[in-house]
Amino acid sequence: MSKKWLAIPLSFFACFLSSSAFADAECVSAGLNTACGYDCVTAGLNVACAQTPVGACIAVGLNVYCWDPPYRTRRKAECASAGLNMACGYDCKVSGLNVKCSPNPHGVCVVNGLDIICSE
């Protein structure tokens, strides 16, 4: 029995190997403060960057907040705010001044009145 080889162009694999799906690392400065990483934000003299390409940052008022997933994932996190409250993660929901996100890329958040419940 002879073996047959399937010829797959190398360009087919390029999309899996390329990091272009995520932004490149950057450095930002405000005053004497500098931060380097991903999804960097500034607010006044405050600066912050996520440490991984799938992390996310948000700036509200003069506050900055960044969050990186606690484990390896390819799904980019998101951030949301309500007033001065900030949260980052997945499936973020806002209700009144409450804001919550699931820490799990496959997690779900549900608004129940003014309360928000997120799966881990």
Phi and psi restraints in degrees (range 20) as a CNS / XPLOR table:
assign (resid 1 and name C) (resid 2 and name N)
       (resid 2 and name CA) (resid 2 and name C) 1.0 -89.6 20.0 2
assign (resid 2 and name N) (resid 2 and name CA)
       (resid 2 and name C) (resid 3 and name N) 1.0 148.0 20.0 2
assign (resid 2 and name C) (resid 3 and name N)
       (resid 3 and name CA) (resid 3 and name C) 1.0 -89.8 20.0 2
assign (resid 3 and name N) (resid 3 and name CA)
       (resid 3 and name C) (resid 4 and name N) 1.0 140.5 20.0 2
assign (resid 3 and name C) (resid 4 and name N)
       (resid 4 and name CA) (resid 4 and name C) 1.0 -109.8 20.0 2
assign (resid 4 and name N) (resid 4 and name CA)
       (resid 4 and name C) (resid 5 and name N) 1.0 136.1 20.0 2
assign (resid 4 and name C) (resid 5 and name N)
       (resid 5 and name CA) (resid 5 and name C) 1.0 -104.4 20.0 2
assign (resid 5 and name N) (resid 5 and name CA)
       (resid 5 and name C) (resid 6 and name N) 1.0 138.3 20.0 2
assign (resid 5 and name C) (resid 6 and name N)
       (resid 6 and name CA) (resid 6 and name C) 1.0 -97.7 20.0 2
assign (resid 6 and name N) (resid 6 and name CA)
       (resid 6 and name C) (resid 7 and name N) 1.0 119.6 20.0 2
assign (resid 6 and name C) (resid 7 and name N)
       (resid 7 and name CA) (resid 7 and name C) 1.0 -86.0 20.0 2
assign (resid 7 and name N) (resid 7 and name CA)
       (resid 7 and name C) (resid 8 and name N) 1.0 116.7 20.0 2
assign (resid 7 and name C) (resid 8 and name N)
       (resid 8 and name CA) (resid 8 and name C) 1.0 -117.3 20.0 2
assign (resid 8 and name N) (resid 8 and name CA)
       (resid 8 and name C) (resid 9 and name N) 1.0 124.9 20.0 2
assign (resid 8 and name C) (resid 9 and name N)
       (resid 9 and name CA) (resid 9 and name C) 1.0 -59.2 20.0 2
assign (resid 9 and name N) (resid 9 and name CA)
       (resid 9 and name C) (resid 10 and name N) 1.0 142.5 20.0 2
assign (resid 9 and name C) (resid 10 and name N)
       (resid 10 and name CA) (resid 10 and name C) 1.0 -59.6 20.0 2
assign (resid 10 and name N) (resid 10 and name CA)
       (resid 10 and name C) (resid 11 and name N) 1.0 -29.6 20.0 2
assign (resid 10 and name C) (resid 11 and name N)
       (resid 11 and name CA) (resid 11 and name C) 1.0 -63.5 20.0 2
assign (resid 11 and name N) (resid 11 and name CA)
       (resid 11 and name C) (resid 12 and name N) 1.0 -22.9 20.0 2
assign (resid 11 and name C) (resid 12 and name N)
       (resid 12 and name CA) (resid 12 and name C) 1.0 -61.6 20.0 2
assign (resid 12 and name N) (resid 12 and name CA)
       (resid 12 and name C) (resid 13 and name N) 1.0 -38.1 20.0 2
assign (resid 12 and name C) (resid 13 and name N)
       (resid 13 and name CA) (resid 13 and name C) 1.0 -83.3 20.0 2
assign (resid 13 and name N) (resid 13 and name CA)
       (resid 13 and name C) (resid 14 and name N) 1.0 -13.6 20.0 2
assign (resid 13 and name C) (resid 14 and name N)
       (resid 14 and name CA) (resid 14 and name C) 1.0 -59.5 20.0 2
assign (resid 14 and name N) (resid 14 and name CA)
       (resid 14 and name C) (resid 15 and name N) 1.0 -35.9 20.0 2
assign (resid 14 and name C) (resid 15 and name N)
       (resid 15 and name CA) (resid 15 and name C) 1.0 -68.6 20.0 2
assign (resid 15 and name N) (resid 15 and name CA)
       (resid 15 and name C) (resid 16 and name N) 1.0 -25.0 20.0 2
assign (resid 15 and name C) (resid 16 and name N)
       (resid 16 and name CA) (resid 16 and name C) 1.0 -84.2 20.0 2
assign (resid 16 and name N) (resid 16 and name CA)
       (resid 16 and name C) (resid 17 and name N) 1.0 -26.0 20.0 2
assign (resid 16 and name C) (resid 17 and name N)
       (resid 17 and name CA) (resid 17 and name C) 1.0 -93.8 20.0 2
assign (resid 17 and name N) (resid 17 and name CA)
       (resid 17 and name C) (resid 18 and name N) 1.0 -20.1 20.0 2
assign (resid 17 and name C) (resid 18 and name N)
       (resid 18 and name CA) (resid 18 and name C) 1.0 -74.9 20.0 2
assign (resid 18 and name N) (resid 18 and name CA)
       (resid 18 and name C) (resid 19 and name N) 1.0 141.9 20.0 2
assign (resid 18 and name C) (resid 19 and name N)
       (resid 19 and name CA) (resid 19 and name C) 1.0 -95.2 20.0 2
assign (resid 19 and name N) (resid 19 and name CA)
       (resid 19 and name C) (resid 20 and name N) 1.0 8.3 20.0 2
assign (resid 19 and name C) (resid 20 and name N)
       (resid 20 and name CA) (resid 20 and name C) 1.0 -67.1 20.0 2
assign (resid 20 and name N) (resid 20 and name CA)
       (resid 20 and name C) (resid 21 and name N) 1.0 -12.6 20.0 2
assign (resid 20 and name C) (resid 21 and name N)
       (resid 21 and name CA) (resid 21 and name C) 1.0 -68.5 20.0 2
assign (resid 21 and name N) (resid 21 and name CA)
       (resid 21 and name C) (resid 22 and name N) 1.0 -20.5 20.0 2
assign (resid 21 and name C) (resid 22 and name N)
       (resid 22 and name CA) (resid 22 and name C) 1.0 -118.1 20.0 2
assign (resid 22 and name N) (resid 22 and name CA)
       (resid 22 and name C) (resid 23 and name N) 1.0 153.0 20.0 2
assign (resid 22 and name C) (resid 23 and name N)
       (resid 23 and name CA) (resid 23 and name C) 1.0 -69.2 20.0 2
assign (resid 23 and name N) (resid 23 and name CA)
       (resid 23 and name C) (resid 24 and name N) 1.0 154.4 20.0 2
assign (resid 23 and name C) (resid 24 and name N)
       (resid 24 and name CA) (resid 24 and name C) 1.0 -75.5 20.0 2
assign (resid 24 and name N) (resid 24 and name CA)
       (resid 24 and name C) (resid 25 and name N) 1.0 156.3 20.0 2
assign (resid 24 and name C) (resid 25 and name N)
       (resid 25 and name CA) (resid 25 and name C) 1.0 -64.0 20.0 2
assign (resid 25 and name N) (resid 25 and name CA)
       (resid 25 and name C) (resid 26 and name N) 1.0 152.0 20.0 2
assign (resid 25 and name C) (resid 26 and name N)
       (resid 26 and name CA) (resid 26 and name C) 1.0 -146.3 20.0 2
assign (resid 26 and name N) (resid 26 and name CA)
       (resid 26 and name C) (resid 27 and name N) 1.0 167.2 20.0 2
assign (resid 26 and name C) (resid 27 and name N)
       (resid 27 and name CA) (resid 27 and name C) 1.0 -123.5 20.0 2
assign (resid 27 and name N) (resid 27 and name CA)
       (resid 27 and name C) (resid 28 and name N) 1.0 139.7 20.0 2
assign (resid 27 and name C) (resid 28 and name N)
       (resid 28 and name CA) (resid 28 and name C) 1.0 -129.0 20.0 2
assign (resid 28 and name N) (resid 28 and name CA)
       (resid 28 and name C) (resid 29 and name N) 1.0 152.0 20.0 2
assign (resid 28 and name C) (resid 29 and name N)
       (resid 29 and name CA) (resid 29 and name C) 1.0 -133.7 20.0 2
assign (resid 29 and name N) (resid 29 and name CA)
       (resid 29 and name C) (resid 30 and name N) 1.0 150.0 20.0 2
assign (resid 29 and name C) (resid 30 and name N)
       (resid 30 and name CA) (resid 30 and name C) 1.0 -146.1 20.0 2
assign (resid 30 and name N) (resid 30 and name CA)
       (resid 30 and name C) (resid 31 and name N) 1.0 114.5 20.0 2
assign (resid 30 and name C) (resid 31 and name N)
       (resid 31 and name CA) (resid 31 and name C) 1.0 63.5 20.0 2
assign (resid 31 and name N) (resid 31 and name CA)
       (resid 31 and name C) (resid 32 and name N) 1.0 -126.9 20.0 2
assign (resid 31 and name C) (resid 32 and name N)
       (resid 32 and name CA) (resid 32 and name C) 1.0 -94.3 20.0 2
assign (resid 32 and name N) (resid 32 and name CA)
       (resid 32 and name C) (resid 33 and name N) 1.0 0.1 20.0 2
assign (resid 32 and name C) (resid 33 and name N)
       (resid 33 and name CA) (resid 33 and name C) 1.0 -93.3 20.0 2
assign (resid 33 and name N) (resid 33 and name CA)
       (resid 33 and name C) (resid 34 and name N) 1.0 135.3 20.0 2
assign (resid 33 and name C) (resid 34 and name N)
       (resid 34 and name CA) (resid 34 and name C) 1.0 -135.2 20.0 2
assign (resid 34 and name N) (resid 34 and name CA)
       (resid 34 and name C) (resid 35 and name N) 1.0 141.0 20.0 2
assign (resid 34 and name C) (resid 35 and name N)
       (resid 35 and name CA) (resid 35 and name C) 1.0 -136.7 20.0 2
assign (resid 35 and name N) (resid 35 and name CA)
       (resid 35 and name C) (resid 36 and name N) 1.0 146.3 20.0 2
assign (resid 35 and name C) (resid 36 and name N)
       (resid 36 and name CA) (resid 36 and name C) 1.0 -128.0 20.0 2
assign (resid 36 and name N) (resid 36 and name CA)
       (resid 36 and name C) (resid 37 and name N) 1.0 143.5 20.0 2
assign (resid 36 and name C) (resid 37 and name N)
       (resid 37 and name CA) (resid 37 and name C) 1.0 157.2 20.0 2
assign (resid 37 and name N) (resid 37 and name CA)
       (resid 37 and name C) (resid 38 and name N) 1.0 -135.8 20.0 2
assign (resid 37 and name C) (resid 38 and name N)
       (resid 38 and name CA) (resid 38 and name C) 1.0 -125.2 20.0 2
assign (resid 38 and name N) (resid 38 and name CA)
       (resid 38 and name C) (resid 39 and name N) 1.0 150.3 20.0 2
assign (resid 38 and name C) (resid 39 and name N)
       (resid 39 and name CA) (resid 39 and name C) 1.0 53.0 20.0 2
assign (resid 39 and name N) (resid 39 and name CA)
       (resid 39 and name C) (resid 40 and name N) 1.0 42.5 20.0 2
assign (resid 39 and name C) (resid 40 and name N)
       (resid 40 and name CA) (resid 40 and name C) 1.0 -65.5 20.0 2
assign (resid 40 and name N) (resid 40 and name CA)
       (resid 40 and name C) (resid 41 and name N) 1.0 146.3 20.0 2
assign (resid 40 and name C) (resid 41 and name N)
       (resid 41 and name CA) (resid 41 and name C) 1.0 -135.0 20.0 2
assign (resid 41 and name N) (resid 41 and name CA)
       (resid 41 and name C) (resid 42 and name N) 1.0 155.7 20.0 2
assign (resid 41 and name C) (resid 42 and name N)
       (resid 42 and name CA) (resid 42 and name C) 1.0 -131.9 20.0 2
assign (resid 42 and name N) (resid 42 and name CA)
       (resid 42 and name C) (resid 43 and name N) 1.0 150.4 20.0 2
assign (resid 42 and name C) (resid 43 and name N)
       (resid 43 and name CA) (resid 43 and name C) 1.0 -151.2 20.0 2
assign (resid 43 and name N) (resid 43 and name CA)
       (resid 43 and name C) (resid 44 and name N) 1.0 110.3 20.0 2
assign (resid 43 and name C) (resid 44 and name N)
       (resid 44 and name CA) (resid 44 and name C) 1.0 62.3 20.0 2
assign (resid 44 and name N) (resid 44 and name CA)
       (resid 44 and name C) (resid 45 and name N) 1.0 -124.6 20.0 2
assign (resid 44 and name C) (resid 45 and name N)
       (resid 45 and name CA) (resid 45 and name C) 1.0 -96.5 20.0 2
assign (resid 45 and name N) (resid 45 and name CA)
       (resid 45 and name C) (resid 46 and name N) 1.0 4.2 20.0 2
assign (resid 45 and name C) (resid 46 and name N)
       (resid 46 and name CA) (resid 46 and name C) 1.0 -90.3 20.0 2
assign (resid 46 and name N) (resid 46 and name CA)
       (resid 46 and name C) (resid 47 and name N) 1.0 137.8 20.0 2
assign (resid 46 and name C) (resid 47 and name N)
       (resid 47 and name CA) (resid 47 and name C) 1.0 -134.8 20.0 2
assign (resid 47 and name N) (resid 47 and name CA)
       (resid 47 and name C) (resid 48 and name N) 1.0 149.3 20.0 2
assign (resid 47 and name C) (resid 48 and name N)
       (resid 48 and name CA) (resid 48 and name C) 1.0 -158.1 20.0 2
assign (resid 48 and name N) (resid 48 and name CA)
       (resid 48 and name C) (resid 49 and name N) 1.0 150.4 20.0 2
assign (resid 48 and name C) (resid 49 and name N)
       (resid 49 and name CA) (resid 49 and name C) 1.0 -140.1 20.0 2
assign (resid 49 and name N) (resid 49 and name CA)
       (resid 49 and name C) (resid 50 and name N) 1.0 145.2 20.0 2
assign (resid 49 and name C) (resid 50 and name N)
       (resid 50 and name CA) (resid 50 and name C) 1.0 -69.7 20.0 2
assign (resid 50 and name N) (resid 50 and name CA)
       (resid 50 and name C) (resid 51 and name N) 1.0 153.1 20.0 2
assign (resid 50 and name C) (resid 51 and name N)
       (resid 51 and name CA) (resid 51 and name C) 1.0 -90.1 20.0 2
assign (resid 51 and name N) (resid 51 and name CA)
       (resid 51 and name C) (resid 52 and name N) 1.0 -13.4 20.0 2
assign (resid 51 and name C) (resid 52 and name N)
       (resid 52 and name CA) (resid 52 and name C) 1.0 -128.0 20.0 2
assign (resid 52 and name N) (resid 52 and name CA)
       (resid 52 and name C) (resid 53 and name N) 1.0 158.0 20.0 2
assign (resid 52 and name C) (resid 53 and name N)
       (resid 53 and name CA) (resid 53 and name C) 1.0 -63.4 20.0 2
assign (resid 53 and name N) (resid 53 and name CA)
       (resid 53 and name C) (resid 54 and name N) 1.0 -21.1 20.0 2
assign (resid 53 and name C) (resid 54 and name N)
       (resid 54 and name CA) (resid 54 and name C) 1.0 -96.1 20.0 2
assign (resid 54 and name N) (resid 54 and name CA)
       (resid 54 and name C) (resid 55 and name N) 1.0 -0.8 20.0 2
assign (resid 54 and name C) (resid 55 and name N)
       (resid 55 and name CA) (resid 55 and name C) 1.0 -73.6 20.0 2
assign (resid 55 and name N) (resid 55 and name CA)
       (resid 55 and name C) (resid 56 and name N) 1.0 170.2 20.0 2
assign (resid 55 and name C) (resid 56 and name N)
       (resid 56 and name CA) (resid 56 and name C) 1.0 -141.9 20.0 2
assign (resid 56 and name N) (resid 56 and name CA)
       (resid 56 and name C) (resid 57 and name N) 1.0 151.9 20.0 2
assign (resid 56 and name C) (resid 57 and name N)
       (resid 57 and name CA) (resid 57 and name C) 1.0 -132.6 20.0 2
assign (resid 57 and name N) (resid 57 and name CA)
       (resid 57 and name C) (resid 58 and name N) 1.0 156.8 20.0 2
assign (resid 57 and name C) (resid 58 and name N)
       (resid 58 and name CA) (resid 58 and name C) 1.0 -146.1 20.0 2
assign (resid 58 and name N) (resid 58 and name CA)
       (resid 58 and name C) (resid 59 and name N) 1.0 148.0 20.0 2
assign (resid 58 and name C) (resid 59 and name N)
       (resid 59 and name CA) (resid 59 and name C) 1.0 -125.9 20.0 2
assign (resid 59 and name N) (resid 59 and name CA)
       (resid 59 and name C) (resid 60 and name N) 1.0 129.0 20.0 2
assign (resid 59 and name C) (resid 60 and name N)
       (resid 60 and name CA) (resid 60 and name C) 1.0 -135.7 20.0 2
assign (resid 60 and name N) (resid 60 and name CA)
       (resid 60 and name C) (resid 61 and name N) 1.0 124.6 20.0 2
assign (resid 60 and name C) (resid 61 and name N)
       (resid 61 and name CA) (resid 61 and name C) 1.0 61.5 20.0 2
assign (resid 61 and name N) (resid 61 and name CA)
       (resid 61 and name C) (resid 62 and name N) 1.0 -126.5 20.0 2
assign (resid 61 and name C) (resid 62 and name N)
       (resid 62 and name CA) (resid 62 and name C) 1.0 -102.3 20.0 2
assign (resid 62 and name N) (resid 62 and name CA)
       (resid 62 and name C) (resid 63 and name N) 1.0 10.8 20.0 2
assign (resid 62 and name C) (resid 63 and name N)
       (resid 63 and name CA) (resid 63 and name C) 1.0 -100.2 20.0 2
assign (resid 63 and name N) (resid 63 and name CA)
       (resid 63 and name C) (resid 64 and name N) 1.0 142.4 20.0 2
assign (resid 63 and name C) (resid 64 and name N)
       (resid 64 and name CA) (resid 64 and name C) 1.0 -125.1 20.0 2
assign (resid 64 and name N) (resid 64 and name CA)
       (resid 64 and name C) (resid 65 and name N) 1.0 147.9 20.0 2
assign (resid 64 and name C) (resid 65 and name N)
       (resid 65 and name CA) (resid 65 and name C) 1.0 -148.8 20.0 2
assign (resid 65 and name N) (resid 65 and name CA)
       (resid 65 and name C) (resid 66 and name N) 1.0 132.6 20.0 2
assign (resid 65 and name C) (resid 66 and name N)
       (resid 66 and name CA) (resid 66 and name C) 1.0 -127.6 20.0 2
assign (resid 66 and name N) (resid 66 and name CA)
       (resid 66 and name C) (resid 67 and name N) 1.0 150.6 20.0 2
assign (resid 66 and name C) (resid 67 and name N)
       (resid 67 and name CA) (resid 67 and name C) 1.0 -141.8 20.0 2
assign (resid 67 and name N) (resid 67 and name CA)
       (resid 67 and name C) (resid 68 and name N) 1.0 136.5 20.0 2
assign (resid 67 and name C) (resid 68 and name N)
       (resid 68 and name CA) (resid 68 and name C) 1.0 -119.6 20.0 2
assign (resid 68 and name N) (resid 68 and name CA)
       (resid 68 and name C) (resid 69 and name N) 1.0 140.6 20.0 2
assign (resid 68 and name C) (resid 69 and name N)
       (resid 69 and name CA) (resid 69 and name C) 1.0 -56.8 20.0 2
assign (resid 69 and name N) (resid 69 and name CA)
       (resid 69 and name C) (resid 70 and name N) 1.0 143.2 20.0 2
assign (resid 69 and name C) (resid 70 and name N)
       (resid 70 and name CA) (resid 70 and name C) 1.0 -73.4 20.0 2
assign (resid 70 and name N) (resid 70 and name CA)
       (resid 70 and name C) (resid 71 and name N) 1.0 -9.8 20.0 2
assign (resid 70 and name C) (resid 71 and name N)
       (resid 71 and name CA) (resid 71 and name C) 1.0 -145.4 20.0 2
assign (resid 71 and name N) (resid 71 and name CA)
       (resid 71 and name C) (resid 72 and name N) 1.0 171.2 20.0 2
assign (resid 71 and name C) (resid 72 and name N)
       (resid 72 and name CA) (resid 72 and name C) 1.0 -68.3 20.0 2
assign (resid 72 and name N) (resid 72 and name CA)
       (resid 72 and name C) (resid 73 and name N) 1.0 126.8 20.0 2
assign (resid 72 and name C) (resid 73 and name N)
       (resid 73 and name CA) (resid 73 and name C) 1.0 -151.8 20.0 2
assign (resid 73 and name N) (resid 73 and name CA)
       (resid 73 and name C) (resid 74 and name N) 1.0 160.2 20.0 2
assign (resid 73 and name C) (resid 74 and name N)
       (resid 74 and name CA) (resid 74 and name C) 1.0 -105.4 20.0 2
assign (resid 74 and name N) (resid 74 and name CA)
       (resid 74 and name C) (resid 75 and name N) 1.0 -2.6 20.0 2
assign (resid 74 and name C) (resid 75 and name N)
       (resid 75 and name CA) (resid 75 and name C) 1.0 -86.9 20.0 2
assign (resid 75 and name N) (resid 75 and name CA)
       (resid 75 and name C) (resid 76 and name N) 1.0 124.9 20.0 2
assign (resid 75 and name C) (resid 76 and name N)
       (resid 76 and name CA) (resid 76 and name C) 1.0 -69.1 20.0 2
assign (resid 76 and name N) (resid 76 and name CA)
       (resid 76 and name C) (resid 77 and name N) 1.0 135.3 20.0 2
assign (resid 76 and name C) (resid 77 and name N)
       (resid 77 and name CA) (resid 77 and name C) 1.0 -75.8 20.0 2
assign (resid 77 and name N) (resid 77 and name CA)
       (resid 77 and name C) (resid 78 and name N) 1.0 167.2 20.0 2
assign (resid 77 and name C) (resid 78 and name N)
       (resid 78 and name CA) (resid 78 and name C) 1.0 -132.6 20.0 2
assign (resid 78 and name N) (resid 78 and name CA)
       (resid 78 and name C) (resid 79 and name N) 1.0 164.5 20.0 2
assign (resid 78 and name C) (resid 79 and name N)
       (resid 79 and name CA) (resid 79 and name C) 1.0 -129.5 20.0 2
assign (resid 79 and name N) (resid 79 and name CA)
       (resid 79 and name C) (resid 80 and name N) 1.0 155.1 20.0 2
assign (resid 79 and name C) (resid 80 and name N)
       (resid 80 and name CA) (resid 80 and name C) 1.0 -145.3 20.0 2
assign (resid 80 and name N) (resid 80 and name CA)
       (resid 80 and name C) (resid 81 and name N) 1.0 160.5 20.0 2
assign (resid 80 and name C) (resid 81 and name N)
       (resid 81 and name CA) (resid 81 and name C) 1.0 -140.5 20.0 2
assign (resid 81 and name N) (resid 81 and name CA)
       (resid 81 and name C) (resid 82 and name N) 1.0 155.1 20.0 2
assign (resid 81 and name C) (resid 82 and name N)
       (resid 82 and name CA) (resid 82 and name C) 1.0 -141.9 20.0 2
assign (resid 82 and name N) (resid 82 and name CA)
       (resid 82 and name C) (resid 83 and name N) 1.0 109.8 20.0 2
assign (resid 82 and name C) (resid 83 and name N)
       (resid 83 and name CA) (resid 83 and name C) 1.0 64.0 20.0 2
assign (resid 83 and name N) (resid 83 and name CA)
       (resid 83 and name C) (resid 84 and name N) 1.0 -127.5 20.0 2
assign (resid 83 and name C) (resid 84 and name N)
       (resid 84 and name CA) (resid 84 and name C) 1.0 -95.6 20.0 2
assign (resid 84 and name N) (resid 84 and name CA)
       (resid 84 and name C) (resid 85 and name N) 1.0 0.7 20.0 2
assign (resid 84 and name C) (resid 85 and name N)
       (resid 85 and name CA) (resid 85 and name C) 1.0 -81.5 20.0 2
assign (resid 85 and name N) (resid 85 and name CA)
       (resid 85 and name C) (resid 86 and name N) 1.0 135.6 20.0 2
assign (resid 85 and name C) (resid 86 and name N)
       (resid 86 and name CA) (resid 86 and name C) 1.0 -130.7 20.0 2
assign (resid 86 and name N) (resid 86 and name CA)
       (resid 86 and name C) (resid 87 and name N) 1.0 149.0 20.0 2
assign (resid 86 and name C) (resid 87 and name N)
       (resid 87 and name CA) (resid 87 and name C) 1.0 -151.0 20.0 2
assign (resid 87 and name N) (resid 87 and name CA)
       (resid 87 and name C) (resid 88 and name N) 1.0 149.6 20.0 2
assign (resid 87 and name C) (resid 88 and name N)
       (resid 88 and name CA) (resid 88 and name C) 1.0 -134.1 20.0 2
assign (resid 88 and name N) (resid 88 and name CA)
       (resid 88 and name C) (resid 89 and name N) 1.0 150.9 20.0 2
assign (resid 88 and name C) (resid 89 and name N)
       (resid 89 and name CA) (resid 89 and name C) 1.0 156.6 20.0 2
assign (resid 89 and name N) (resid 89 and name CA)
       (resid 89 and name C) (resid 90 and name N) 1.0 -129.1 20.0 2
assign (resid 89 and name C) (resid 90 and name N)
       (resid 90 and name CA) (resid 90 and name C) 1.0 -131.7 20.0 2
assign (resid 90 and name N) (resid 90 and name CA)
       (resid 90 and name C) (resid 91 and name N) 1.0 146.5 20.0 2
assign (resid 90 and name C) (resid 91 and name N)
       (resid 91 and name CA) (resid 91 and name C) 1.0 52.8 20.0 2
assign (resid 91 and name N) (resid 91 and name CA)
       (resid 91 and name C) (resid 92 and name N) 1.0 48.5 20.0 2
assign (resid 91 and name C) (resid 92 and name N)
       (resid 92 and name CA) (resid 92 and name C) 1.0 -63.7 20.0 2
assign (resid 92 and name N) (resid 92 and name CA)
       (resid 92 and name C) (resid 93 and name N) 1.0 141.2 20.0 2
assign (resid 92 and name C) (resid 93 and name N)
       (resid 93 and name CA) (resid 93 and name C) 1.0 -131.5 20.0 2
assign (resid 93 and name N) (resid 93 and name CA)
       (resid 93 and name C) (resid 94 and name N) 1.0 148.6 20.0 2
assign (resid 93 and name C) (resid 94 and name N)
       (resid 94 and name CA) (resid 94 and name C) 1.0 -123.9 20.0 2
assign (resid 94 and name N) (resid 94 and name CA)
       (resid 94 and name C) (resid 95 and name N) 1.0 135.6 20.0 2
assign (resid 94 and name C) (resid 95 and name N)
       (resid 95 and name CA) (resid 95 and name C) 1.0 -144.1 20.0 2
assign (resid 95 and name N) (resid 95 and name CA)
       (resid 95 and name C) (resid 96 and name N) 1.0 111.6 20.0 2
assign (resid 95 and name C) (resid 96 and name N)
       (resid 96 and name CA) (resid 96 and name C) 1.0 62.6 20.0 2
assign (resid 96 and name N) (resid 96 and name CA)
       (resid 96 and name C) (resid 97 and name N) 1.0 -124.4 20.0 2
assign (resid 96 and name C) (resid 97 and name N)
       (resid 97 and name CA) (resid 97 and name C) 1.0 -98.8 20.0 2
assign (resid 97 and name N) (resid 97 and name CA)
       (resid 97 and name C) (resid 98 and name N) 1.0 7.5 20.0 2
assign (resid 97 and name C) (resid 98 and name N)
       (resid 98 and name CA) (resid 98 and name C) 1.0 -90.9 20.0 2
assign (resid 98 and name N) (resid 98 and name CA)
       (resid 98 and name C) (resid 99 and name N) 1.0 141.2 20.0 2
assign (resid 98 and name C) (resid 99 and name N)
       (resid 99 and name CA) (resid 99 and name C) 1.0 -144.1 20.0 2
assign (resid 99 and name N) (resid 99 and name CA)
       (resid 99 and name C) (resid 100 and name N) 1.0 132.9 20.0 2
assign (resid 99 and name C) (resid 100 and name N)
       (resid 100 and name CA) (resid 100 and name C) 1.0 -144.0 20.0 2
assign (resid 100 and name N) (resid 100 and name CA)
       (resid 100 and name C) (resid 101 and name N) 1.0 151.6 20.0 2
assign (resid 100 and name C) (resid 101 and name N)
       (resid 101 and name CA) (resid 101 and name C) 1.0 -135.4 20.0 2
assign (resid 101 and name N) (resid 101 and name CA)
       (resid 101 and name C) (resid 102 and name N) 1.0 150.0 20.0 2
assign (resid 101 and name C) (resid 102 and name N)
       (resid 102 and name CA) (resid 102 and name C) 1.0 -78.0 20.0 2
assign (resid 102 and name N) (resid 102 and name CA)
       (resid 102 and name C) (resid 103 and name N) 1.0 140.2 20.0 2
assign (resid 102 and name C) (resid 103 and name N)
       (resid 103 and name CA) (resid 103 and name C) 1.0 -78.5 20.0 2
assign (resid 103 and name N) (resid 103 and name CA)
       (resid 103 and name C) (resid 104 and name N) 1.0 -8.3 20.0 2
assign (resid 103 and name C) (resid 104 and name N)
       (resid 104 and name CA) (resid 104 and name C) 1.0 -101.1 20.0 2
assign (resid 104 and name N) (resid 104 and name CA)
       (resid 104 and name C) (resid 105 and name N) 1.0 130.5 20.0 2
assign (resid 104 and name C) (resid 105 and name N)
       (resid 105 and name CA) (resid 105 and name C) 1.0 -58.8 20.0 2
assign (resid 105 and name N) (resid 105 and name CA)
       (resid 105 and name C) (resid 106 and name N) 1.0 -23.2 20.0 2
assign (resid 105 and name C) (resid 106 and name N)
       (resid 106 and name CA) (resid 106 and name C) 1.0 -105.6 20.0 2
assign (resid 106 and name N) (resid 106 and name CA)
       (resid 106 and name C) (resid 107 and name N) 1.0 8.7 20.0 2
assign (resid 106 and name C) (resid 107 and name N)
       (resid 107 and name CA) (resid 107 and name C) 1.0 -74.3 20.0 2
assign (resid 107 and name N) (resid 107 and name CA)
       (resid 107 and name C) (resid 108 and name N) 1.0 164.2 20.0 2
assign (resid 107 and name C) (resid 108 and name N)
       (resid 108 and name CA) (resid 108 and name C) 1.0 -132.9 20.0 2
assign (resid 108 and name N) (resid 108 and name CA)
       (resid 108 and name C) (resid 109 and name N) 1.0 141.1 20.0 2
assign (resid 108 and name C) (resid 109 and name N)
       (resid 109 and name CA) (resid 109 and name C) 1.0 -114.8 20.0 2
assign (resid 109 and name N) (resid 109 and name CA)
       (resid 109 and name C) (resid 110 and name N) 1.0 142.4 20.0 2
assign (resid 109 and name C) (resid 110 and name N)
       (resid 110 and name CA) (resid 110 and name C) 1.0 -130.3 20.0 2
assign (resid 110 and name N) (resid 110 and name CA)
       (resid 110 and name C) (resid 111 and name N) 1.0 134.2 20.0 2
assign (resid 110 and name C) (resid 111 and name N)
       (resid 111 and name CA) (resid 111 and name C) 1.0 -88.5 20.0 2
assign (resid 111 and name N) (resid 111 and name CA)
       (resid 111 and name C) (resid 112 and name N) 1.0 128.3 20.0 2
assign (resid 111 and name C) (resid 112 and name N)
       (resid 112 and name CA) (resid 112 and name C) 1.0 -128.0 20.0 2
assign (resid 112 and name N) (resid 112 and name CA)
       (resid 112 and name C) (resid 113 and name N) 1.0 90.2 20.0 2
assign (resid 112 and name C) (resid 113 and name N)
       (resid 113 and name CA) (resid 113 and name C) 1.0 69.6 20.0 2
assign (resid 113 and name N) (resid 113 and name CA)
       (resid 113 and name C) (resid 114 and name N) 1.0 -122.8 20.0 2
assign (resid 113 and name C) (resid 114 and name N)
       (resid 114 and name CA) (resid 114 and name C) 1.0 -94.2 20.0 2
assign (resid 114 and name N) (resid 114 and name CA)
       (resid 114 and name C) (resid 115 and name N) 1.0 -4.9 20.0 2
assign (resid 114 and name C) (resid 115 and name N)
       (resid 115 and name CA) (resid 115 and name C) 1.0 -91.9 20.0 2
assign (resid 115 and name N) (resid 115 and name CA)
       (resid 115 and name C) (resid 116 and name N) 1.0 149.8 20.0 2
assign (resid 115 and name C) (resid 116 and name N)
       (resid 116 and name CA) (resid 116 and name C) 1.0 -125.9 20.0 2
assign (resid 116 and name N) (resid 116 and name CA)
       (resid 116 and name C) (resid 117 and name N) 1.0 128.5 20.0 2
assign (resid 116 and name C) (resid 117 and name N)
       (resid 117 and name CA) (resid 117 and name C) 1.0 -117.0 20.0 2
assign (resid 117 and name N) (resid 117 and name CA)
       (resid 117 and name C) (resid 118 and name N) 1.0 127.2 20.0 2
assign (resid 117 and name C) (resid 118 and name N)
       (resid 118 and name CA) (resid 118 and name C) 1.0 -120.5 20.0 2
assign (resid 118 and name N) (resid 118 and name CA)
       (resid 118 and name C) (resid 119 and name N) 1.0 139.2 20.0 2
assign (resid 118 and name C) (resid 119 and name N)
       (resid 119 and name CA) (resid 119 and name C) 1.0 -76.5 20.0 2
assign (resid 119 and name N) (resid 119 and name CA)
       (resid 119 and name C) (resid 120 and name N) 1.0 150.4 20.0 2
